[in-house]
Amino acid sequence: MKKIIKYAIVLTLGLMVTGSCSDDYFNRGSQIKFDDSNYWTSEGNVKIFCWEFYNRFVGYSTGTDGDFYFTTFTDDQAANGMNIFATTAPSSSGNWTFSYIRKTNLLLARVDQVPMSEDAKNHYRGIARFFRAFEYANLIKRYGDVPWVDNYLDQSETDEIYKPRTARDVVVDNIMADLDFAAANVRTKAVADALSDKNMVNRNVVNALIARVALYEASVCKYQGNNLTRANALFTKAKNAAQFVLDQGYTLSPNYKDVYSSLDLSGNKEVILYKNYVAGIMTHSVVGYTNSSTMISGLTKDMVDAYLCKDGLPIALSPLYQGDADISKTLTNRDDRLLKTVDNVLCYIGTPNSKGYTSSTGYKITKFDNPAMPASETLAPNNTTDGPLFWLAETMLNYAEAATELGAVTQADINITVNLLRTRAGIAPLNVSNVPNDPKRDPNVSALLWEVRRERRIELVMDGFRQWDLRRWGKLTYLDPNIKPDIFKGARIVPKPSGGPTVDANNYITPYKTSTRPVDQLNRNYLDPIPTGQLTLYQIKGVNFPQNPGW
């Protein structure tokens, strides 16, 4: 609690400094002392308390742990060094944390005593339950069954703190109950904006999260739990929540890159919630890492080949495809998103671009670039472009996938989602009655679902979703180069006699020294191991708390 109050005082002090400044205040020091008995006295204090929850939205990052670009353990990107699956359970992990869940429970325990309207109380109850659901959704993605705690606990209540794992389905039901309450009680965007709470969690954001989480858990039910009835109920929930957002008047930006490279997303009609970065206050590193002498983690051949040609056909079927003998041919007649994601000049070891940059695969990432940004702000960690947290394109794709999984997708469903994205990208629309049969299609995935998943992969490339998508679909095998060899290849080049990157027999860059990735016990990697230090704490308390299967 002291940490929370300290945070609130710092924020309040910041507001005072920007408003009216008094030398006497700084000479005397603050005469106000907050504790848990006198803090909950106004709606303003409750609002300040909620601000810290927004720290949980990572967005872009000042390090290499952001949601964008840095999540390279996929078939989309090749990092400087090969990502491999963990071989042992760690002793600790920052991902195993219940601290913010405890804070949401504190808010729920105290909000009733605050002198404000019942509508305001319900709004903040909804905010608390939104963030509790957000925390739990991230926990179960990694760990499966986790203890469900929905009341504020004193540190002495060890019997409640150290409780057995709650079944994942029960946790999901509780998450959905939290989000349903939030969807009914959190303020609408219009009301929030009128109260000067722009770019805060509102009812649209809640529904965007429902669509995201319900789609994820529906896929887990279907592809890992073999529970189609429960999966369909969650797919339906995802579709309905996404439909709510689609009906709120958001529109796609004319330019694909607008969402990722803007210095100010406040007026962007595609963005539902974003993280605002300001020079000298809050900055990030994504632009710096993709424009640096440090080797850039480029797209794989597998990813580049996934982009369609302008006729809406995969490269194996399209007469428009020019081959990949050089980068100009690779980019000719292709999806506009490819042209906006990578540069039209290759750069690699021995052949850097004009600025001296190199990429692990030859493909220089340009998706996050903004030439208007001051030079000093292009260096890591000083980047100031705003980062999307929830936006229309992702919600459209959640809708399209849920509708397809339900088996009753219509052309109208595709037209308001996938085909709007394709129109922006300059490629022909998808026709549900005449879906191309890509020779590279996974035979266990229908042609239509394959194209919907392709659209998601392309639209959200490097946005932090891909590895989680592979997990929920039960497709971590896509990370095995024996199954998808092109994930270990980059651009095709004309090799130099010496001083260049390693290439294969067909002159494709091979970014790794080895052509294999250890994939033993692959099935266990659908869940992370619970940190062994945490297991020990539960064992000391005599609580049966089993490790995840295979670890």
DRENLOLUM-302215 format. One record per residue (C-alpha): residue in one letter; x, y, z. Coordinates in steps of 0.25 Angstrom, whole numbers. Layout:
BEGIN
(node 'A' (X Y Z)) ...
***
This chain:
BEGIN
(node 'M' (0 0 0)) (node 'K' (11 10 3)) (node 'K' (17 8 -11)) (node 'I' (3 11 -17)) (node 'I' (1 23 -9)) (node 'K' (15 28 -12)) (node 'Y' (12 26 -27)) (node 'A' (-1 34 -25)) (node 'I' (6 45 -18)) (node 'V' (17 46 -29)) (node 'L' (6 47 -39)) (node 'T' (-2 58 -31)) (node 'L' (11 65 -29)) (node 'G' (13 65 -44)) (node 'L' (0 71 -46)) (node 'M' (2 82 -35)) (node 'V' (16 86 -42)) (node 'T' (9 87 -56)) (node 'G' (-2 95 -49)) (node 'S' (1 105 -38)) (node 'C' (15 104 -32)) (node 'S' (18 109 -18)) (node 'D' (32 111 -12)) (node 'D' (26 110 2)) (node 'Y' (21 96 -2)) (node 'F' (35 91 -5)) (node 'N' (41 98 7)) (node 'R' (32 92 17)) (node 'G' (30 78 10)) (node 'S' (16 72 8)) (node 'Q' (7 73 21)) (node 'I' (-2 62 15)) (node 'K' (0 48 19)) (node 'F' (-8 37 13)) (node 'D' (-11 23 18)) (node 'D' (-21 13 15)) (node 'S' (-31 19 25)) (node 'N' (-32 33 19)) (node 'Y' (-28 31 5)) (node 'W' (-42 26 0)) (node 'T' (-49 40 1)) (node 'S' (-51 44 -13)) (node 'E' (-53 40 -27)) (node 'G' (-40 47 -31)) (node 'N' (-32 38 -21)) (node 'V' (-39 26 -27)) (node 'K' (-35 31 -41)) (node 'I' (-21 33 -37)) (node 'F' (-20 19 -31)) (node 'C' (-25 13 -44)) (node 'W' (-14 20 -52)) (node 'E' (-3 10 -48)) (node 'F' (-11 -1 -54)) (node 'Y' (-8 4 -68)) (node 'N' (7 1 -66)) (node 'R' (3 -14 -69)) (node 'F' (1 -10 -84)) (node 'V' (15 -12 -89)) (node 'G' (13 -7 -103)) (node 'Y' (27 -3 -108)) (node 'S' (38 -4 -98)) (node 'T' (51 3 -94)) (node 'G' (58 -11 -94)) (node 'T' (56 -23 -102)) (node 'D' (43 -28 -95)) (node 'G' (33 -20 -103)) (node 'D' (20 -26 -110)) (node 'F' (25 -21 -123)) (node 'Y' (37 -26 -131)) (node 'F' (45 -33 -120)) (node 'T' (36 -45 -119)) (node 'T' (45 -52 -129)) (node 'F' (42 -67 -125)) (node 'T' (33 -69 -137)) (node 'D' (33 -74 -151)) (node 'D' (32 -59 -155)) (node 'Q' (46 -54 -151)) (node 'A' (60 -58 -149)) (node 'A' (67 -52 -137)) (node 'N' (82 -50 -136)) (node 'G' (83 -63 -129)) (node 'M' (74 -75 -130)) (node 'N' (63 -76 -120)) (node 'I' (61 -90 -114)) (node 'F' (51 -95 -104)) (node 'A' (54 -95 -89)) (node 'T' (61 -108 -85)) (node 'T' (58 -106 -70)) (node 'A' (49 -99 -61)) (node 'P' (54 -86 -55)) (node 'S' (55 -83 -41)) (node 'S' (48 -70 -42)) (node 'S' (40 -62 -53)) (node 'G' (35 -48 -54)) (node 'N' (23 -54 -61)) (node 'W' (18 -61 -49)) (node 'T' (12 -49 -41)) (node 'F' (-1 -47 -34)) (node 'S' (3 -33 -29)) (node 'Y' (-7 -25 -38)) (node 'I' (-18 -35 -35)) (node 'R' (-16 -32 -21)) (node 'K' (-17 -17 -24)) (node 'T' (-30 -19 -32)) (node 'N' (-36 -27 -20)) (node 'L' (-32 -15 -11)) (node 'L' (-39 -5 -20)) (node 'L' (-52 -14 -20)) (node 'A' (-51 -15 -5)) (node 'R' (-50 0 -3)) (node 'V' (-58 6 -14)) (node 'D' (-71 5 -7)) (node 'Q' (-67 15 4)) (node 'V' (-63 26 -5)) (node 'P' (-73 37 -6)) (node 'M' (-78 37 -20)) (node 'S' (-90 33 -28)) (node 'E' (-93 18 -30)) (node 'D' (-91 19 -45)) (node 'A' (-76 24 -42)) (node 'K' (-74 13 -32)) (node 'N' (-79 3 -42)) (node 'H' (-70 9 -53)) (node 'Y' (-58 7 -44)) (node 'R' (-62 -7 -40)) (node 'G' (-62 -10 -55)) (node 'I' (-48 -4 -56)) (node 'A' (-43 -13 -45)) (node 'R' (-50 -25 -51)) (node 'F' (-45 -22 -65)) (node 'F' (-30 -21 -60)) (node 'R' (-32 -34 -51)) (node 'A' (-37 -41 -63)) (node 'F' (-25 -35 -72)) (node 'E' (-15 -41 -61)) (node 'Y' (-22 -54 -60)) (node 'A' (-23 -56 -75)) (node 'N' (-8 -54 -77)) (node 'L' (-5 -63 -65)) (node 'I' (-13 -75 -71)) (node 'K' (-7 -73 -85)) (node 'R' (6 -76 -79)) (node 'Y' (3 -86 -67)) (node 'G' (-11 -92 -69)) (node 'D' (-17 -95 -56)) (node 'V' (-14 -83 -46)) (node 'P' (-20 -80 -32)) (node 'W' (-32 -71 -33)) (node 'V' (-32 -60 -23)) (node 'D' (-44 -50 -23)) (node 'N' (-43 -43 -9)) (node 'Y' (-32 -34 -3)) (node 'L' (-23 -42 6)) (node 'D' (-15 -38 18)) (node 'Q' (-1 -44 18)) (node 'S' (-4 -52 30)) (node 'E' (-15 -60 22)) (node 'T' (-6 -70 17)) (node 'D' (-16 -81 16)) (node 'E' (-23 -72 5)) (node 'I' (-10 -67 -1)) (node 'Y' (-5 -81 -3)) (node 'K' (-16 -89 -8)) (node 'P' (-17 -100 -19)) (node 'R' (-17 -97 -34)) (node 'T' (-31 -94 -39)) (node 'A' (-35 -101 -52)) (node 'R' (-33 -93 -64)) (node 'D' (-48 -94 -69)) (node 'V' (-52 -88 -55)) (node 'V' (-42 -77 -56)) (node 'V' (-47 -74 -70)) (node 'D' (-62 -74 -66)) (node 'N' (-57 -64 -55)) (node 'I' (-50 -55 -65)) (node 'M' (-62 -55 -74)) (node 'A' (-71 -51 -62)) (node 'D' (-61 -40 -58)) (node 'L' (-61 -35 -73)) (node 'D' (-76 -36 -74)) (node 'F' (-78 -27 -62)) (node 'A' (-68 -17 -67)) (node 'A' (-75 -17 -81)) (node 'A' (-88 -13 -74)) (node 'N' (-82 -3 -64)) (node 'V' (-70 3 -69)) (node 'R' (-73 17 -76)) (node 'T' (-75 18 -90)) (node 'K' (-65 25 -99)) (node 'A' (-74 37 -100)) (node 'V' (-76 39 -85)) (node 'A' (-61 36 -82)) (node 'D' (-57 46 -93)) (node 'A' (-67 57 -87)) (node 'L' (-60 54 -73)) (node 'S' (-46 57 -79)) (node 'D' (-43 42 -78)) (node 'K' (-39 41 -92)) (node 'N' (-30 29 -96)) (node 'M' (-34 22 -83)) (node 'V' (-41 8 -82)) (node 'N' (-55 10 -87)) (node 'R' (-66 0 -91)) (node 'N' (-60 -1 -105)) (node 'V' (-47 -5 -99)) (node 'V' (-54 -15 -90)) (node 'N' (-60 -22 -102)) (node 'A' (-47 -22 -110)) (node 'L' (-41 -30 -98)) (node 'I' (-53 -39 -97)) (node 'A' (-51 -42 -112)) (node 'R' (-36 -45 -111)) (node 'V' (-37 -54 -98)) (node 'A' (-49 -61 -102)) (node 'L' (-43 -65 -116)) (node 'Y' (-30 -69 -109)) (node 'E' (-37 -78 -99)) (node 'A' (-47 -84 -109)) (node 'S' (-35 -88 -118)) (node 'V' (-29 -95 -106)) (node 'C' (-42 -102 -103)) (node 'K' (-43 -107 -117)) (node 'Y' (-29 -111 -121)) (node 'Q' (-23 -115 -107)) (node 'G' (-36 -118 -99)) (node 'N' (-44 -125 -110)) (node 'N' (-56 -118 -104)) (node 'L' (-64 -113 -116)) (node 'T' (-76 -109 -108)) (node 'R' (-69 -100 -99)) (node 'A' (-60 -95 -110)) (node 'N' (-72 -91 -119)) (node 'A' (-78 -83 -107)) (node 'L' (-65 -75 -105)) (node 'F' (-64 -73 -121)) (node 'T' (-78 -67 -120)) (node 'K' (-74 -58 -109)) (node 'A' (-62 -53 -116)) (node 'K' (-70 -51 -129)) (node 'N' (-81 -43 -122)) (node 'A' (-71 -34 -114)) (node 'A' (-63 -31 -126)) (node 'Q' (-76 -28 -133)) (node 'F' (-79 -18 -122)) (node 'V' (-66 -11 -125)) (node 'L' (-68 -11 -140)) (node 'D' (-81 -4 -138)) (node 'Q' (-75 8 -131)) (node 'G' (-70 16 -143)) (node 'Y' (-55 13 -143)) (node 'T' (-49 13 -157)) (node 'L' (-36 7 -163)) (node 'S' (-25 17 -165)) (node 'P' (-22 20 -180)) (node 'N' (-8 16 -178)) (node 'Y' (-4 2 -171)) (node 'K' (8 9 -164)) (node 'D' (0 20 -158)) (node 'V' (-3 11 -146)) (node 'Y' (11 7 -143)) (node 'S' (19 20 -147)) (node 'S' (11 32 -142)) (node 'L' (16 42 -133)) (node 'D' (2 45 -128)) (node 'L' (-9 34 -129)) (node 'S' (-19 43 -122)) (node 'G' (-27 46 -135)) (node 'N' (-25 32 -141)) (node 'K' (-39 26 -144)) (node 'E' (-34 12 -144)) (node 'V' (-28 12 -130)) (node 'I' (-36 8 -118)) (node 'L' (-26 10 -107)) (node 'Y' (-11 14 -109)) (node 'K' (1 17 -101)) (node 'N' (6 31 -102)) (node 'Y' (21 33 -102)) (node 'V' (27 47 -99)) (node 'A' (41 51 -100)) (node 'G' (48 52 -87)) (node 'I' (37 45 -80)) (node 'M' (33 32 -86)) (node 'T' (40 27 -98)) (node 'H' (43 13 -105)) (node 'S' (54 6 -113)) (node 'V' (47 -1 -125)) (node 'V' (51 10 -135)) (node 'G' (65 10 -129)) (node 'Y' (67 -5 -130)) (node 'T' (62 -6 -145)) (node 'N' (71 6 -149)) (node 'S' (84 2 -142)) (node 'S' (98 -4 -144)) (node 'T' (93 -15 -136)) (node 'M' (88 -26 -146)) (node 'I' (73 -25 -148)) (node 'S' (64 -37 -146)) (node 'G' (59 -39 -160)) (node 'L' (47 -46 -166)) (node 'T' (49 -60 -170)) (node 'K' (47 -66 -184)) (node 'D' (35 -73 -179)) (node 'M' (29 -60 -175)) (node 'V' (32 -52 -187)) (node 'D' (26 -64 -196)) (node 'A' (13 -63 -188)) (node 'Y' (9 -49 -194)) (node 'L' (0 -51 -205)) (node 'C' (1 -45 -219)) (node 'K' (-9 -33 -223)) (node 'D' (-18 -43 -230)) (node 'G' (-21 -49 -216)) (node 'L' (-13 -62 -219)) (node 'P' (-2 -68 -212)) (node 'I' (12 -68 -219)) (node 'A' (11 -82 -223)) (node 'L' (-2 -80 -231)) (node 'S' (-1 -65 -236)) (node 'P' (4 -62 -250)) (node 'L' (8 -48 -244)) (node 'Y' (19 -54 -235)) (node 'Q' (33 -50 -241)) (node 'G' (41 -59 -232)) (node 'D' (52 -55 -222)) (node 'A' (65 -54 -230)) (node 'D' (66 -40 -224)) (node 'I' (58 -31 -215)) (node 'S' (51 -23 -226)) (node 'K' (45 -36 -232)) (node 'T' (41 -40 -218)) (node 'L' (33 -28 -215)) (node 'T' (27 -26 -229)) (node 'N' (12 -28 -230)) (node 'R' (11 -32 -215)) (node 'D' (3 -28 -203)) (node 'D' (5 -13 -200)) (node 'R' (8 -17 -185)) (node 'L' (20 -25 -189)) (node 'L' (26 -12 -196)) (node 'K' (23 -4 -183)) (node 'T' (29 -14 -174)) (node 'V' (42 -17 -181)) (node 'D' (52 -8 -188)) (node 'N' (54 -9 -204)) (node 'V' (69 -10 -201)) (node 'L' (75 -23 -195)) (node 'C' (85 -21 -184)) (node 'Y' (93 -32 -178)) (node 'I' (107 -36 -173)) (node 'G' (118 -31 -183)) (node 'T' (107 -23 -191)) (node 'P' (101 -12 -181)) (node 'N' (91 -2 -186)) (node 'S' (95 13 -188)) (node 'K' (94 15 -173)) (node 'G' (103 3 -169)) (node 'Y' (91 -6 -164)) (node 'T' (90 -21 -166)) (node 'S' (79 -31 -164)) (node 'S' (80 -45 -160)) (node 'T' (72 -49 -172)) (node 'G' (75 -37 -181)) (node 'Y' (61 -31 -179)) (node 'K' (62 -18 -173)) (node 'I' (50 -15 -164)) (node 'T' (43 -1 -167)) (node 'K' (29 -4 -161)) (node 'F' (32 5 -149)) (node 'D' (40 16 -156)) (node 'N' (36 31 -156)) (node 'P' (45 40 -164)) (node 'A' (38 52 -157)) (node 'M' (44 48 -143)) (node 'P' (55 57 -139)) (node 'A' (69 50 -140)) (node 'S' (71 50 -125)) (node 'E' (58 42 -123)) (node 'T' (62 31 -133)) (node 'L' (72 26 -124)) (node 'A' (69 15 -114)) (node 'P' (63 17 -103)) (node 'N' (58 31 -108)) (node 'N' (47 27 -118)) (node 'T' (34 35 -116)) (node 'T' (25 29 -126)) (node 'D' (12 25 -120)) (node 'G' (9 10 -118)) (node 'P' (-5 3 -121)) (node 'L' (-10 -6 -110)) (node 'F' (-24 -9 -116)) (node 'W' (-28 -5 -130)) (node 'L' (-38 -8 -140)) (node 'A' (-30 -17 -150)) (node 'E' (-27 -27 -138)) (node 'T' (-42 -27 -134)) (node 'M' (-46 -29 -149)) (node 'L' (-37 -41 -149)) (node 'N' (-42 -47 -136)) (node 'Y' (-56 -46 -142)) (node 'A' (-53 -52 -155)) (node 'E' (-46 -64 -148)) (node 'A' (-57 -66 -138)) (node 'A' (-67 -66 -149)) (node 'T' (-59 -76 -157)) (node 'E' (-57 -85 -146)) (node 'L' (-72 -85 -143)) (node 'G' (-74 -91 -157)) (node 'A' (-84 -81 -161)) (node 'V' (-76 -70 -167)) (node 'T' (-82 -62 -178)) (node 'Q' (-77 -53 -189)) (node 'A' (-82 -41 -181)) (node 'D' (-74 -45 -169)) (node 'I' (-61 -46 -178)) (node 'N' (-65 -33 -185)) (node 'I' (-66 -25 -172)) (node 'T' (-52 -30 -167)) (node 'V' (-42 -38 -176)) (node 'N' (-46 -31 -189)) (node 'L' (-45 -17 -183)) (node 'L' (-31 -20 -179)) (node 'R' (-28 -26 -193)) (node 'T' (-34 -13 -199)) (node 'R' (-24 -5 -191)) (node 'A' (-13 -14 -195)) (node 'G' (-16 -13 -210)) (node 'I' (-20 -27 -212)) (node 'A' (-32 -35 -217)) (node 'P' (-43 -39 -208)) (node 'L' (-45 -52 -202)) (node 'N' (-57 -60 -207)) (node 'V' (-62 -70 -198)) (node 'S' (-68 -78 -209)) (node 'N' (-55 -79 -217)) (node 'V' (-44 -80 -207)) (node 'P' (-30 -83 -213)) (node 'N' (-23 -95 -209)) (node 'D' (-9 -91 -205)) (node 'P' (1 -103 -207)) (node 'K' (7 -99 -194)) (node 'R' (-6 -100 -186)) (node 'D' (-5 -108 -174)) (node 'P' (-14 -120 -178)) (node 'N' (-21 -120 -164)) (node 'V' (-26 -106 -167)) (node 'S' (-37 -103 -176)) (node 'A' (-34 -94 -188)) (node 'L' (-43 -83 -183)) (node 'L' (-37 -83 -169)) (node 'W' (-23 -84 -175)) (node 'E' (-26 -71 -182)) (node 'V' (-32 -64 -170)) (node 'R' (-20 -68 -161)) (node 'R' (-11 -63 -172)) (node 'E' (-18 -50 -172)) (node 'R' (-15 -49 -157)) (node 'R' (-1 -53 -158)) (node 'I' (2 -42 -169)) (node 'E' (-6 -31 -163)) (node 'L' (0 -33 -149)) (node 'V' (14 -37 -153)) (node 'M' (24 -34 -141)) (node 'D' (12 -29 -132)) (node 'G' (14 -40 -122)) (node 'F' (3 -49 -125)) (node 'R' (9 -60 -134)) (node 'Q' (16 -69 -124)) (node 'W' (3 -68 -115)) (node 'D' (-5 -72 -128)) (node 'L' (3 -84 -130)) (node 'R' (1 -88 -116)) (node 'R' (-14 -87 -116)) (node 'W' (-15 -94 -129)) (node 'G' (-7 -105 -125)) (node 'K' (4 -102 -136)) (node 'L' (17 -100 -129)) (node 'T' (22 -110 -139)) (node 'Y' (23 -98 -148)) (node 'L' (35 -95 -141)) (node 'D' (42 -108 -145)) (node 'P' (51 -105 -157)) (node 'N' (49 -120 -161)) (node 'I' (35 -117 -163)) (node 'K' (36 -102 -168)) (node 'P' (50 -101 -173)) (node 'D' (48 -87 -179)) (node 'I' (48 -81 -164)) (node 'F' (63 -83 -164)) (node 'K' (65 -76 -177)) (node 'G' (65 -61 -181)) (node 'A' (66 -53 -195)) (node 'R' (73 -59 -207)) (node 'I' (86 -52 -211)) (node 'V' (98 -53 -220)) (node 'P' (108 -57 -210)) (node 'K' (122 -51 -210)) (node 'P' (135 -60 -210)) (node 'S' (137 -56 -196)) (node 'G' (132 -47 -184)) (node 'G' (117 -49 -186)) (node 'P' (107 -57 -179)) (node 'T' (105 -72 -179)) (node 'V' (96 -77 -190)) (node 'D' (90 -90 -194)) (node 'A' (91 -97 -208)) (node 'N' (81 -88 -214)) (node 'N' (88 -75 -208)) (node 'Y' (77 -72 -198)) (node 'I' (83 -66 -185)) (node 'T' (84 -75 -174)) (node 'P' (84 -67 -161)) (node 'Y' (88 -78 -151)) (node 'K' (100 -87 -151)) (node 'T' (92 -99 -149)) (node 'S' (80 -104 -157)) (node 'T' (73 -110 -146)) (node 'R' (65 -106 -134)) (node 'P' (64 -115 -121)) (node 'V' (49 -119 -121)) (node 'D' (49 -130 -111)) (node 'Q' (37 -131 -102)) (node 'L' (30 -120 -111)) (node 'N' (16 -122 -105)) (node 'R' (21 -118 -91)) (node 'N' (24 -104 -97)) (node 'Y' (9 -100 -99)) (node 'L' (10 -96 -84)) (node 'D' (22 -90 -77)) (node 'P' (28 -97 -65)) (node 'I' (24 -91 -52)) (node 'P' (36 -85 -45)) (node 'T' (42 -95 -36)) (node 'G' (44 -85 -25)) (node 'Q' (29 -83 -25)) (node 'L' (26 -98 -24)) (node 'T' (36 -99 -12)) (node 'L' (27 -88 -5)) (node 'Y' (15 -96 -7)) (node 'Q' (21 -109 -3)) (node 'I' (26 -103 10)) (node 'K' (12 -99 13)) (node 'G' (7 -113 10)) (node 'V' (-1 -109 -2)) (node 'N' (-2 -119 -13)) (node 'F' (3 -110 -25)) (node 'P' (7 -119 -37)) (node 'Q' (17 -114 -47)) (node 'N' (12 -113 -62)) (node 'P' (13 -126 -70)) (node 'G' (26 -130 -75)) (node 'W' (34 -120 -67)) 
***
